[in-house]
Amino acid sequence: MEKQSQSSEITEDVHLDRERFAADLFSIVRLFGVFSRDQACQSSVSVAQCWILQELLNGQREVSALAKFAGISPSAASRLLDSLERSNYIMRMHDTRDRRRVLLNLTETGIEEAKKLHAMALGYVGHIASLLPREEVATIERALTQLREAMNQAAARGVKCGDLIATE
């Protein structure tokens, strides 16, 4: 019974702050989107390609995994990857164990570009962190991790924006 009461209190608290939370979260997403466009504009790639290049710094990936990572359809990912391949940023290779699987790797040119984009992202994040009160940075990092995990859980459950309508 105590757990239920505690859970409903949390729900009520979240419900009471929902407008502010949503406004802050959407504002952060919008501002980061502007940064992403600025970052991509200093390169010859789109925002989605920028994220894909940086993800490939972590190692080879399949098209489907990159599509899921970028939040786009496999066919849209294939078009983006075709462009990256024409620009000599990536190369496609068949998996030696399963020839049906196509793996993507960065070329030397792609590694250079991805590292440049990643350095810009780290510089931006570092600048933002330097504007925060030093004693709050660890708390904010933990909160961001928890927020990311909650959003991943919602996505894993298949929850979409229109599925949940806020009621007063």
C-alpha positions as CSV (number, residue, x, y, z in Angstrom):
1,M,0.0,0.0,0.0
2,E,2.9,2.3,0.8
3,K,4.4,1.8,-2.7
4,Q,1.1,2.7,-4.4
5,S,0.8,5.9,-2.3
6,Q,4.4,6.8,-3.1
7,S,3.8,6.1,-6.8
8,S,0.7,8.2,-7.0
9,E,2.5,11.1,-5.2
10,I,5.2,10.9,-7.8
11,T,2.7,10.8,-10.6
12,E,0.9,13.8,-9.1
13,D,4.2,15.7,-8.7
14,V,5.1,14.9,-12.3
15,H,1.6,15.8,-13.5
16,L,1.9,19.2,-11.7
17,D,5.2,20.0,-13.4
18,R,4.3,18.5,-16.8
19,E,3.9,21.8,-18.6
20,R,7.3,23.2,-17.3
21,F,9.1,19.9,-17.8
22,A,7.8,19.6,-21.4
23,A,8.6,23.3,-22.2
24,D,12.2,22.8,-20.8
25,L,12.7,19.5,-22.6
26,F,11.4,20.7,-25.9
27,S,13.4,23.9,-25.7
28,I,16.6,21.9,-25.1
29,V,15.8,19.6,-28.0
30,R,15.1,22.7,-30.2
31,L,18.4,24.3,-29.1
32,F,20.4,21.2,-29.7
33,G,18.7,20.9,-33.1
34,V,20.0,24.4,-34.0
35,F,23.5,23.3,-32.9
36,S,23.2,20.2,-35.0
37,R,22.3,22.2,-38.1
38,D,25.1,24.7,-37.4
39,Q,27.5,21.8,-36.9
40,A,26.4,20.1,-40.1
41,C,26.5,23.4,-42.0
42,Q,30.3,23.6,-41.2
43,S,30.5,20.2,-43.0
44,S,29.4,18.8,-46.3
45,V,26.9,16.5,-44.7
46,S,23.3,16.7,-43.4
47,V,22.4,16.5,-39.7
48,A,21.4,12.9,-39.9
49,Q,24.6,12.1,-41.8
50,C,26.6,14.0,-39.1
51,W,25.1,11.7,-36.4
52,I,25.7,8.6,-38.5
53,L,29.4,9.5,-39.1
54,Q,29.9,10.0,-35.4
55,E,28.2,6.8,-34.5
56,L,30.5,4.9,-37.0
57,L,33.4,6.1,-34.9
58,N,32.3,3.5,-32.5
59,G,32.8,0.7,-35.1
60,Q,31.1,-0.9,-38.0
61,R,27.3,-1.1,-38.1
62,E,24.6,-2.6,-40.2
63,V,22.2,-0.3,-42.2
64,S,19.2,-1.3,-40.0
65,A,21.1,-0.4,-36.8
66,L,22.1,3.0,-38.2
67,A,18.5,3.7,-39.3
68,K,17.3,2.9,-35.8
69,F,20.0,5.0,-34.3
70,A,19.1,8.0,-36.5
71,G,15.4,7.4,-36.1
72,I,14.8,7.1,-39.8
73,S,13.5,4.3,-42.1
74,P,15.9,1.8,-43.6
75,S,15.2,3.2,-47.1
76,A,15.9,6.8,-45.9
77,A,19.1,5.5,-44.3
78,S,20.1,3.8,-47.5
79,R,19.8,7.1,-49.4
80,L,21.8,8.9,-46.8
81,L,24.5,6.2,-46.8
82,D,24.6,6.3,-50.6
83,S,25.5,9.9,-50.4
84,L,28.1,9.3,-47.7
85,E,29.6,6.5,-49.9
86,R,29.7,8.8,-53.0
87,S,31.6,11.4,-50.8
88,N,34.1,8.7,-49.8
89,Y,33.1,8.9,-46.1
90,I,32.0,5.3,-45.7
91,M,32.4,2.0,-47.4
92,R,30.1,-1.0,-47.4
93,M,31.4,-4.5,-46.9
94,H,29.7,-7.9,-46.9
95,D,30.0,-9.8,-43.6
96,T,32.4,-12.7,-44.1
97,R,30.2,-15.0,-42.1
98,D,26.9,-14.0,-43.6
99,R,27.1,-12.5,-47.1
100,R,23.5,-11.1,-46.8
101,R,24.7,-8.7,-44.1
102,V,26.2,-5.4,-45.2
103,L,28.4,-3.7,-42.7
104,L,29.4,0.0,-42.9
105,N,32.8,1.4,-42.0
106,L,34.3,4.8,-42.1
107,T,37.0,5.5,-44.7
108,E,40.1,7.5,-43.7
109,T,38.3,10.6,-45.1
110,G,35.2,9.6,-43.1
111,I,37.2,9.2,-39.9
112,E,38.7,12.7,-40.3
113,E,35.2,14.2,-40.9
114,A,33.6,12.3,-38.0
115,K,36.4,13.3,-35.6
116,K,36.0,16.9,-36.7
117,L,32.3,16.8,-36.1
118,H,32.7,15.0,-32.8
119,A,35.3,17.6,-31.6
120,M,32.8,20.4,-32.4
121,A,30.1,18.6,-30.4
122,L,32.4,18.1,-27.5
123,G,33.5,21.7,-27.6
124,Y,29.9,22.8,-27.6
125,V,28.9,20.5,-24.7
126,G,32.0,21.6,-22.8
127,H,31.1,25.3,-23.2
128,I,27.6,24.6,-22.0
129,A,28.9,22.8,-19.0
130,S,31.3,25.7,-18.2
131,L,28.3,27.9,-17.9
132,L,26.7,25.7,-15.2
133,P,27.4,26.0,-11.5
134,R,30.3,23.7,-11.0
135,E,28.6,22.0,-8.0
136,E,25.5,21.2,-10.1
137,V,27.3,19.5,-13.0
138,A,27.3,16.0,-11.5
139,T,23.7,16.3,-10.6
140,I,22.7,17.4,-14.1
141,E,24.8,14.5,-15.6
142,R,22.9,12.0,-13.4
143,A,19.5,13.6,-14.3
144,L,20.4,13.5,-18.1
145,T,21.3,9.8,-17.8
146,Q,18.0,9.1,-16.0
147,L,16.1,11.0,-18.6
148,R,17.8,9.2,-21.5
149,E,17.1,5.9,-19.8
150,A,13.4,6.7,-19.3
151,M,13.1,7.8,-22.9
152,N,14.8,4.6,-24.1
153,Q,12.4,2.6,-21.9
154,A,9.4,4.4,-23.5
155,A,10.8,3.8,-27.0
156,A,11.4,0.1,-26.2
157,R,7.7,-0.1,-25.1
158,G,6.7,1.4,-28.4
159,V,5.3,4.6,-26.7
160,K,4.8,7.3,-29.3
161,C,3.9,11.0,-28.7
162,G,0.3,10.7,-29.8
163,D,-0.3,7.6,-27.7
164,L,-0.6,9.5,-24.4
165,I,-2.8,12.5,-24.3
166,A,-2.3,14.7,-21.2
167,T,-5.5,15.3,-19.3
168,E,-6.0,17.9,-16.6
